[in-house]
Amino acid sequence: MTKTLTFAVMHFTVAFSVAYLITGSFLVGGLVATIEPAINTVAYYFHEKFWQRMTPEKQASLRLGLRSVFDTYALKSS
């Protein structure tokens, strides 16, 4: 959980900085920096839980499936 919280602090700082630099508004920067990282932090926590439950066999199968999708896409976009 500590890793997740430190990630949230870093993410908040980056989100605020980018939003503020783009808009020049502390309000917009604050809103973006509060909402977006909060949602991403929760998503990150569950993403980590998901990967902890993945067996090596399932990971290999997922890699093969993704490779197939990206290979097909690369051929179509050439």
N, CA, C and O of each residue as an XYZ file, in Angstrom:
312
protein
N       0.822     -1.196      0.000
C       0.000      0.000      0.000
C       0.868      1.264      0.000
O       0.469      2.291     -0.548
N       2.046      1.189      0.610
C       2.949      2.347      0.632
C       3.359      2.734     -0.782
O       3.419      3.917     -1.118
N       3.641      1.727     -1.610
C       4.020      1.986     -3.000
C       2.895      2.729     -3.710
O       3.150      3.669     -4.463
N       1.668      2.318     -3.480
C       0.508      2.956     -4.109
C       0.370      4.402     -3.658
O       0.091      5.280     -4.475
N       0.563      4.664     -2.365
C       0.428      6.033     -1.846
C       1.534      6.948     -2.359
O       1.267      8.100     -2.699
N       2.765      6.458     -2.421
C       3.852      7.309     -2.940
C       3.642      7.578     -4.425
O       3.962      8.661     -4.916
N       3.103      6.592     -5.139
C       2.767      6.798     -6.545
C       1.707      7.889     -6.675
O       1.784      8.728     -7.573
N       0.715      7.880     -5.777
C      -0.354      8.880     -5.809
C       0.202     10.286     -5.612
O      -0.212     11.216     -6.306
N       1.127     10.453     -4.682
C       1.724     11.771     -4.423
C       2.492     12.247     -5.653
O       2.364     13.400     -6.066
N       3.285     11.361     -6.228
C       4.047     11.725     -7.421
C       3.094     12.082     -8.561
O       3.292     13.073     -9.263
N       2.064     11.266     -8.733
C       1.107     11.486     -9.813
C       0.366     12.817     -9.624
O       0.163     13.554    -10.589
N      -0.033     13.123     -8.400
C      -0.694     14.392     -8.099
C       0.195     15.562     -8.508
O      -0.263     16.511     -9.144
N       1.466     15.481     -8.138
C       2.411     16.564     -8.433
C       2.577     16.756     -9.935
O       2.555     17.885    -10.425
N       2.742     15.673    -10.655
C       2.906     15.760    -12.110
C       1.626     16.278    -12.764
O       1.682     17.155    -13.625
N       0.471     15.737    -12.357
C      -0.803     16.156    -12.958
C      -1.059     17.640    -12.717
O      -1.481     18.351    -13.629
N      -0.808     18.114    -11.502
C      -1.014     19.528    -11.212
C      -0.078     20.391    -12.059
O      -0.502     21.379    -12.658
N       1.187     20.010    -12.099
C       2.174     20.800    -12.846
C       1.809     20.903    -14.319
O       1.852     21.990    -14.896
N       1.454     19.788    -14.924
C       1.108     19.799    -16.348
C      -0.164     20.616    -16.590
O      -0.197     21.456    -17.490
N      -1.204     20.379    -15.798
C      -2.459     21.110    -15.987
C      -2.266     22.605    -15.751
O      -2.827     23.422    -16.481
N      -1.484     22.967    -14.746
C      -1.236     24.383    -14.470
C      -0.448     25.026    -15.607
O      -0.772     26.130    -16.043
N       0.592     24.332    -16.088
C       1.399     24.893    -17.170
C       0.581     25.065    -18.451
O       0.794     26.019    -19.200
N      -0.337     24.161    -18.700
C      -1.160     24.255    -19.906
C      -2.229     25.345    -19.783
O      -2.468     26.093    -20.731
N      -2.870     25.433    -18.613
C      -4.005     26.354    -18.464
C      -3.653     27.658    -17.763
O      -4.318     28.670    -17.988
N      -2.623     27.662    -16.919
C      -2.294     28.841    -16.132
C      -3.256     29.053    -14.971
O      -3.236     30.099    -14.323
N      -4.099     28.057    -14.712
C      -5.112     28.181    -13.671
C      -4.832     27.221    -12.524
O      -4.696     26.015    -12.725
N      -4.746     27.782    -11.299
C      -4.580     26.937    -10.124
C      -5.828     26.074     -9.899
O      -5.722     24.923     -9.474
N      -7.000     26.629    -10.186
C      -8.241     25.879     -9.997
C      -8.297     24.659    -10.918
O      -8.534     23.541    -10.461
N      -8.079     24.878    -12.213
C      -8.093     23.765    -13.162
C      -6.978     22.783    -12.832
O      -7.194     21.572    -12.856
N      -5.796     23.287    -12.525
C      -4.681     22.419    -12.145
C      -5.022     21.577    -10.932
O      -4.725     20.384    -10.890
N      -5.646     22.202     -9.949
C      -6.036     21.484     -8.736
C      -7.099     20.435     -8.985
O      -7.035     19.333     -8.440
N      -8.085     20.782     -9.817
C      -9.143     19.818    -10.133
C      -8.597     18.617    -10.898
O      -8.889     17.469    -10.563
N      -7.811     18.890    -11.916
C      -7.227     17.796    -12.696
C      -6.312     16.955    -11.813
O      -6.332     15.725    -11.874
N      -5.518     17.625    -11.001
C      -4.564     16.918    -10.146
C      -5.244     16.117     -9.044
O      -4.646     15.181     -8.513
N      -6.460     16.457     -8.692
C      -7.181     15.710     -7.657
C      -7.955     14.547     -8.259
O      -7.892     13.426     -7.754
N      -8.677     14.811     -9.325
C      -9.573     13.802     -9.890
C      -8.812     12.718    -10.655
O      -8.998     11.528    -10.398
N      -7.971     13.120    -11.575
C      -7.299     12.147    -12.444
C      -6.387     11.197    -11.666
O      -6.498      9.986    -11.860
N      -5.498     11.674    -10.801
C      -4.666     10.731    -10.048
C      -5.461      9.867     -9.064
O      -5.102      8.715     -8.824
N      -6.517     10.407     -8.505
C      -7.321      9.596     -7.581
C      -7.904      8.389     -8.304
O      -7.871      7.273     -7.784
N      -8.427      8.607     -9.481
C      -8.988      7.507    -10.264
C      -7.877      6.556    -10.705
O      -8.029      5.338    -10.616
N      -6.765      7.106    -11.177
C      -5.655      6.266    -11.619
C      -5.020      5.490    -10.472
O      -4.554      4.370    -10.684
N      -4.986      6.044     -9.276
C      -4.412      5.349     -8.130
C      -5.237      4.115     -7.780
O      -4.685      3.051     -7.501
N      -6.536      4.261     -7.796
C      -7.409      3.112     -7.536
C      -7.227      2.076     -8.643
O      -7.121      0.881     -8.365
N      -7.190      2.529     -9.895
C      -6.994      1.615    -11.020
C      -5.648      0.894    -10.907
O      -5.555     -0.304    -11.173
N      -4.611      1.631    -10.512
C      -3.274      1.047    -10.352
C      -3.276     -0.039     -9.279
O      -2.664     -1.090     -9.467
N      -3.938      0.196     -8.182
C      -4.015     -0.781     -7.089
C      -4.624     -2.094     -7.596
O      -4.089     -3.172     -7.337
N      -5.744     -1.994     -8.318
C      -6.387     -3.200     -8.825
C      -5.591     -3.834     -9.961
O      -5.616     -5.053    -10.128
N      -4.890     -3.026    -10.737
C      -4.006     -3.553    -11.782
C      -2.911     -4.405    -11.154
O      -2.610     -5.490    -11.652
N      -2.315     -3.929    -10.070
C      -1.282     -4.699     -9.357
C      -1.860     -5.998     -8.800
O      -1.230     -7.050     -8.902
N      -3.042     -5.931     -8.220
C      -3.692     -7.138     -7.687
C      -3.939     -8.151     -8.804
O      -3.720     -9.349     -8.626
N      -4.390     -7.667     -9.936
C      -4.634     -8.533    -11.080
C      -3.352     -9.260    -11.489
O      -3.369    -10.474    -11.693
N      -2.239     -8.524    -11.610
C      -0.988     -9.125    -12.054
C      -0.399    -10.064    -11.010
O       0.302    -11.012    -11.366
N      -0.666     -9.822     -9.736
C      -0.189    -10.733     -8.704
C      -0.864    -12.094     -8.821
O      -0.280    -13.107     -8.436
N      -2.062    -12.131     -9.338
C      -2.815    -13.386     -9.475
C      -2.548    -14.107    -10.787
O      -2.979    -15.245    -10.971
N      -1.845    -13.455    -11.692
C      -1.570    -14.071    -12.990
C      -0.490    -15.139    -12.853
O       0.594    -14.875    -12.331
N      -0.789    -16.329    -13.318
C       0.212    -17.397    -13.331
C       1.147    -17.158    -14.513
O       0.786    -16.456    -15.458
N       2.336    -17.733    -14.467
C       3.251    -17.585    -15.611
C       2.626    -18.077    -16.925
O       2.884    -17.505    -17.985
N       1.818    -19.119    -16.859
C       1.172    -19.631    -18.062
C       0.188    -18.610    -18.633
O       0.139    -18.397    -19.845
N      -0.591    -17.982    -17.756
C      -1.547    -16.971    -18.208
C      -0.819    -15.757    -18.772
O      -1.269    -15.165    -19.753
N       0.312    -15.378    -18.152
C       1.092    -14.251    -18.649
C       1.627    -14.549    -20.045
O       1.596    -13.687    -20.924
N       2.118    -15.771    -20.249
C       2.644    -16.155    -21.560
C       1.535    -16.129    -22.605
O       1.744    -15.664    -23.726
N       0.368    -16.623    -22.242
C      -0.766    -16.635    -23.158
C      -1.180    -15.208    -23.522
O      -1.471    -14.921    -24.683
N      -1.205    -14.320    -22.534
C      -1.562    -12.920    -22.781
C      -0.540    -12.259    -23.698
O      -0.912    -11.530    -24.618
N       0.744    -12.508    -23.452
C       1.791    -11.943    -24.313
C       1.617    -12.394    -25.761
O       1.733    -11.592    -26.688
N       1.335    -13.692    -25.947
C       1.136    -14.202    -27.310
C      -0.072    -13.554    -27.973
O      -0.022    -13.195    -29.149
N      -1.159    -13.402    -27.216
C      -2.352    -12.760    -27.758
C      -2.105    -11.310    -28.141
O      -2.540    -10.856    -29.199
N      -1.406    -10.589    -27.279
C      -1.106     -9.179    -27.571
C      -0.156     -9.059    -28.750
O      -0.309     -8.173    -29.591
N       0.827     -9.952    -28.810
C       1.773     -9.927    -29.930
C       1.017    -10.131    -31.241
O       1.306     -9.469    -32.238
N       0.058    -11.041    -31.238
C      -0.734    -11.318    -32.432
C      -1.527    -10.081    -32.854
O      -1.577     -9.743    -34.037
N      -2.141     -9.413    -31.884
C      -2.922     -8.205    -32.180
C      -2.025     -7.118    -32.745
O      -2.377     -6.486    -33.741
N      -0.869     -6.888    -32.128
C       0.021     -5.814    -32.592
C       0.659     -6.155    -33.922
O       0.852     -5.271    -34.758
N       0.993     -7.425    -34.137
C       1.551     -7.825    -35.424
C       0.532     -7.599    -36.541
O       0.881     -7.101    -37.611
N      -0.715     -7.961    -36.294
C      -1.777     -7.772    -37.283
C      -1.973     -6.286    -37.573
O      -2.112     -5.891    -38.730
N      -1.983     -5.459    -36.517
C      -2.157     -4.018    -36.680
C      -0.991     -3.435    -37.471
O      -1.197     -2.601    -38.354
N       0.231     -3.865    -37.164
C       1.413     -3.339    -37.844
C       1.354     -3.655    -39.343
O       1.747     -2.832    -40.170
N       0.870     -4.834    -39.682
C       0.767     -5.196    -41.093
C      -0.267     -4.343    -41.811
O      -0.067     -3.973    -42.968
N      -1.380     -4.023    -41.135
C      -2.435     -3.235    -41.762
C      -2.036     -1.775    -41.931
O      -2.479     -1.120    -42.874
N      -1.201     -1.254    -41.022
C      -0.869      0.172    -41.070
C       0.340      0.470    -41.950
O       0.711      1.633    -42.107
N       0.950     -0.542    -42.515
C       2.131     -0.328    -43.367
C       1.761      0.223    -44.721
O       2.637      0.458    -45.553
